[in-house]
Amino acid sequence: MDPFTVLSGIETCWKAGQFFMEAYQSWKKADKEISEQCVTIEYVWIKTKLQIEVMDDILPPDSKHRKHVDDSARVLSGKLTDAVAAIDEVIKRKPGVDQVTIKKTKYLLLKDAINKAVRDLEDWQRRFDPSWFLILRIAENKEASVKPKLNDAAAKVKELAKEVAGAPSEKNNFDLAKGLLDVTSQPDGDSGIFFPEKKFDKRPIPYSTAVFARLPQRTPKWLIIDSIQCDEQVDRDELTRSVRLLASKLRRADPLTFGLLNCQGVMKVNGAKPSFDFILNTPNGKDTFRSLRGALLSQDVPSLSQRLSIAKELTKSISYMHTFDFVHKNIRPETILLFDDTETKRSLTFLVGFEGFRSVDGATAQRGDAELHRDLYRHPSRQGQSPEQRYSMEHDIYSLGVCLLEIGLWKSFVAYNASEEPQPGPSRDQYSDWLKKQKLETAYNPSFYLKDWFEEQAKTDLPERAGDMYANIVIKCLRCLDSKDRDGTADIDETDSKDPMIAAGVKFIRDILLRVDELVI
């Protein structure tokens, strides 16, 4: 499709990109060192341009997802135009003049301007990636035409990356996207994902459902094992299929991109308590992970910038879990691992605790438990031994809201006794005092009082600790299953897409993920 026949935002983006590349050609001629720096700009722009082209190819003209892509492209267009203006201002390039000369006194200013242009483009791409991977799922029934485009794009990016210092030499977004499309074409996942039971040396991760593990006398590299118990009431064949499919997708996961650990495979463990053990790779092979619960219970209170970083990474992890077409069903601080990456200086989070997961369209058990430390993170409609509602993506989003509340306040809602058994945290007394002041209605589900108290905390205590924008995001998550958000807008309009899951995912990215990502100090 001719790019100038699409919506105005994308059309404007192509024009701005063309103008950007024309200016770039003159910058390259200014100086050898500047030329090498400019190659990075070209690398980032080409990656971005190819991603938008793929979206343009797969989205029908009347698709409502086009507006989301169009709005994103309009933002990118502005960044491209600003970059050209900022760099031209430094080098004083005149329109129509192909050759420029840079005075030595301008070098530092020019380098700063180019670096800012690269950062702005990379920031836009990072924010666009979740939508790109999610909407790309529309192409699952167009694999024959889309895969060649992804292959060509991957090859172009790899070739250009050879000229860019610090560019990743491994898989890029196009490789990752192709891998996800590959596994979706196999309804049952990879056939070789299971391997025989092995003996591992194990070490607990404090306050986590997962454990560290490594093969004895083989390698110092640490792995993580996350176990799914085989409940007698669950269809074993259906569980096996779901495990195979999730593991196949996690095998193709890039941890830094998706916030999900890469999976080597799954062990079938037999015995009195049979289980499926996911064998997960760690980014550096070390045992430097800690659980979010352990962090919340420690005496060390991280800075607000560190807490915001954790919140951003966690929200991203949940978004990609849904992009992988699964709901987690067990999001709480015990199933969230933290990892401080010394190279990127980022606080990364990874989801584990897949014991209750299922595919979005798979069967869900209308069965639960009455464990308080789990119910705290469940929407009232999913609490207790006989939950009222079928589990959906929105239930994961509610759980995210409770976790974000804890992160913002940096207060654990669950404590552990000397035997490491979970029990109510110090906030229990605060909740009891609040409850005494309420006018209890006999027709009101008691579970909803806890939800109301969480919202009250978000409105009163959280703004002072994390800011108004953060507090509003938490409230948005906690209200995601209300029939209407209390700001009067409908929650999720499933008519937005032929695939309600994609519509819900795009709404989550727009209303939650991007807003979290905008939080700065």
Beta strands, then each sheet from edge to edge (+ up, - down):
strand 1: 194-195
strand 2: 201-204
strand 3: 211-214
strand 4: 223-229
strand 5: 263-269
strand 6: 275-281
strand 7: 290-291
strand 8: 326-327
strand 9: 336-341
strand 10: 346-351
strand 11: 358-359
strand 12: 414-416
strand 13: 422-424
sheet 1: 1+ 5+ 6- 4+ 3- 2+
sheet 2: 7+ 9- 10+
sheet 3: 8+ 11-
sheet 4: 12+ 13-
end
